[in-house]
Amino acid sequence: MLRLNLRSLTTTAMAAAKDSKLIFAPAGTNSTQRADQYTKGSLSRPQLDPSPFTQFHAWFTHARSSGVQQPETVCFSTAHLPSGRVSSRYVYLKELDGRGFVVYSNWLHSRKAQDVQSNPYASLAFWWSDVERQVRVEGKVERLSEKESQAYYDLRARGSRIGAWASEQSQVLSKELGEREVLEKRVREVEERFEGREDIPVPSFWGGMRVVPEMVEFWQGRESRLHDRFKYSRNGEDGDWEIERLSP
């Protein structure tokens, strides 16, 4: 009987732990459970540029001048097919040109590389809390040429260039072989390979990936969650951009 009672108590405790909320309605900077209100700006159609690239550049410049820390930080999301499983990670936007938004990474070993090989569509999401703005981008990805990637690669610190060669990004580092030591051994090997050289070539598996947008949304926080949202969309790479206001 005692054993049955202990088992019952354990089952009850496990069920309670499973049903309990570790986080519920977290407050912002106020002392209530109500989320902070957004009051720093508004967005209307006359404020928008016909081009989402020009509009993004204006917002990005404003974010930098307003003290937003590393406004180039962006959540880059991909999905693998046929499973449909989505993965996200934070990367840095390194370029914006007339075709799209460029990030750099390992395109052989990484999870995003595997996703893009099966599904060439991706999304970007910027969040700039100091100005209460976010931007979403959805579109198809394309690799930059080796020449384009080399131009940015040459700007990186030497250690970062060495690291690009040494890291099989997202691959498991063997516990049996020392985990971190495996990576550091590869770094030493690459350092020896390029000792005394500054003209380190960009690895063939590393480089830029451009998200060519089919949709760009600009979001300005407003009070009572009645945010201002405008979506740019077009059909085909050469089509005109259509601007529509979205419900918050």
C-alpha positions in Angstrom: 0.0 0.0 0.0 2.8 2.4 0.9 4.5 1.7 -2.4 1.3 2.4 -4.3 0.8 5.7 -2.4 4.4 6.8 -3.2 3.9 5.9 -6.9 0.6 7.9 -6.9 2.3 10.9 -5.3 5.1 10.8 -7.8 2.7 10.6 -10.7 0.7 13.5 -9.3 3.9 15.6 -8.8 5.1 14.9 -12.4 1.7 15.8 -13.8 1.7 19.1 -11.8 5.2 19.9 -13.0 4.2 19.3 -16.6 1.1 21.5 -16.4 2.7 24.3 -14.5 3.7 27.5 -16.4 7.4 28.3 -16.1 6.7 31.7 -17.8 3.3 33.4 -17.9 2.5 36.9 -19.2 6.0 38.3 -18.5 5.9 42.1 -18.0 8.1 44.5 -19.8 9.6 47.3 -17.9 6.4 48.0 -15.9 5.4 46.3 -12.6 2.2 44.7 -14.0 1.7 41.6 -16.1 0.7 43.9 -19.0 3.1 44.3 -21.8 4.7 47.6 -22.5 3.0 50.0 -24.9 4.7 51.2 -28.0 4.6 55.0 -28.3 7.7 56.1 -30.2 6.3 56.5 -33.7 3.8 55.8 -36.4 3.9 54.9 -40.0 1.7 56.0 -42.9 1.7 55.5 -46.6 3.1 59.0 -47.5 6.2 58.2 -45.4 7.0 55.1 -47.6 9.4 55.1 -50.5 8.2 53.2 -53.6 11.2 50.9 -53.2 11.5 48.6 -50.2 15.3 48.7 -50.6 15.4 52.5 -50.2 12.9 52.3 -47.4 15.0 49.7 -45.5 18.1 51.7 -46.0 16.3 54.7 -44.4 15.1 52.7 -41.5 18.5 51.0 -41.0 20.3 54.3 -41.0 17.8 55.7 -38.5 18.2 52.6 -36.2 22.0 53.2 -36.2 21.8 56.9 -35.5 19.2 56.1 -32.7 21.7 53.9 -30.9 20.3 50.5 -31.7 23.0 48.0 -30.9 24.1 46.0 -34.0 21.1 46.8 -36.1 22.5 44.4 -38.7 21.6 41.4 -36.5 18.9 39.4 -38.1 17.0 36.2 -37.6 17.6 34.0 -40.7 15.0 31.2 -41.1 15.0 28.3 -43.5 12.9 25.1 -43.9 13.9 21.7 -45.0 11.9 19.7 -47.5 10.1 17.4 -47.6 9.8 17.4 -43.8 8.9 21.1 -43.6 11.0 21.5 -40.4 12.0 25.1 -39.8 15.2 26.2 -38.3 16.3 29.8 -37.3 19.5 31.4 -36.3 20.9 35.0 -35.8 23.4 36.2 -38.3 24.6 39.6 -39.5 23.4 41.4 -42.6 26.5 42.3 -44.5 25.3 43.8 -47.7 22.2 45.4 -49.2 22.1 46.0 -52.9 19.6 46.5 -55.7 18.8 42.7 -55.7 18.5 41.9 -52.0 19.9 41.2 -48.6 23.2 39.4 -48.2 24.5 37.2 -45.3 27.7 35.1 -45.2 28.1 31.6 -43.9 29.3 28.1 -44.5 27.2 26.6 -47.3 28.4 23.0 -47.1 28.2 21.7 -43.6 25.6 24.0 -41.9 21.9 23.3 -41.2 20.9 26.2 -43.3 23.0 24.9 -46.2 21.1 21.6 -46.0 17.8 23.5 -45.9 18.6 25.7 -48.8 19.7 22.8 -51.0 16.2 21.3 -50.6 14.2 24.5 -50.4 15.6 27.8 -51.9 13.2 30.0 -49.9 14.2 31.8 -46.7 13.1 34.7 -44.5 14.8 37.4 -42.5 13.4 39.2 -39.4 15.0 42.4 -37.9 13.9 43.7 -34.5 15.0 47.2 -33.4 13.6 47.6 -29.9 14.9 51.1 -29.3 12.8 52.5 -32.1 10.0 49.9 -31.8 10.4 48.7 -35.4 10.7 45.4 -37.1 11.2 44.4 -40.8 10.4 41.0 -42.3 11.8 39.8 -45.6 10.7 36.7 -47.6 12.3 35.5 -50.8 14.4 33.1 -52.8 18.1 32.7 -52.0 21.0 32.8 -54.4 24.8 32.3 -53.9 27.1 35.2 -54.6 30.1 34.6 -56.9 33.5 33.7 -55.5 34.8 37.1 -56.5 32.0 38.9 -54.6 32.5 36.6 -51.5 36.3 37.2 -51.6 35.8 41.0 -51.5 34.0 40.7 -48.2 36.2 37.8 -46.9 39.3 40.0 -47.2 37.7 42.5 -44.8 37.4 40.0 -42.0 39.9 39.6 -39.2 42.6 37.0 -39.9 41.2 34.8 -37.1 37.7 34.8 -38.6 39.2 33.9 -42.0 41.1 31.0 -40.5 37.9 30.0 -38.6 35.9 29.8 -41.8 38.3 27.2 -43.1 38.6 25.3 -39.9 34.9 25.0 -38.8 32.6 22.3 -40.2 29.7 24.4 -39.1 26.9 22.7 -37.2 28.7 19.3 -37.4 29.1 17.4 -34.1 32.5 17.7 -32.4 33.4 14.2 -31.1 33.3 13.9 -27.3 35.7 11.0 -27.5 38.2 13.0 -29.5 38.0 16.0 -27.1 35.2 18.2 -28.5 36.7 21.7 -28.4 40.2 20.3 -28.9 39.1 18.9 -32.3 38.2 22.4 -33.5 41.4 24.0 -32.1 43.5 21.3 -33.8 41.9 22.2 -37.1 42.5 25.9 -36.5 46.2 25.1 -35.8 46.4 23.1 -39.0 44.9 26.0 -41.1 47.2 28.5 -39.4 50.2 26.4 -40.5 48.8 26.1 -44.0 48.5 29.9 -44.4 51.5 30.9 -42.2 53.0 34.2 -43.3 50.2 34.9 -45.8 47.6 37.6 -45.7 46.0 36.7 -49.1 44.0 33.8 -47.8 41.5 32.6 -50.4 37.8 32.3 -49.5 36.9 28.6 -49.0 34.8 27.2 -51.9 32.2 26.1 -49.3 31.9 29.6 -47.6 30.5 32.8 -49.0 27.6 35.1 -49.5 23.9 34.2 -49.9 21.5 36.8 -51.1 17.8 36.8 -50.2 16.1 38.2 -53.3 12.8 39.5 -51.7 9.3 38.8 -53.0 7.9 40.4 -49.9 9.1 43.0 -47.4 7.1 44.1 -44.4 7.7 47.3 -42.4 6.2 47.2 -38.9 6.0 50.2 -36.5 4.8 49.5 -32.9 1.7 51.4 -31.8 -0.3 51.6 -28.6 -2.9 48.9 -27.8 -1.2 46.6 -30.2 -2.7 48.5 -33.1 0.6 48.5 -35.0 1.2 50.1 -38.4 2.2 47.4 -40.9 2.9 47.9 -44.6 3.8 45.0 -47.0 5.7 45.4 -50.3 5.1 42.5 -52.7 5.6 41.8 -56.4 5.4 39.0 -58.9 8.7 38.3 -60.6 12.0 40.0 -60.1 11.2 42.8 -62.6 7.7 43.6 -61.5 6.6 46.8 -59.8 6.2 46.8 -56.0 2.7 46.9 -54.6 2.3 48.4 -51.2 -0.6 47.3 -48.9 -1.5 48.1 -45.4 -2.0 45.1 -43.2 -4.2 44.7 -40.1 -2.2 44.6 -36.9 
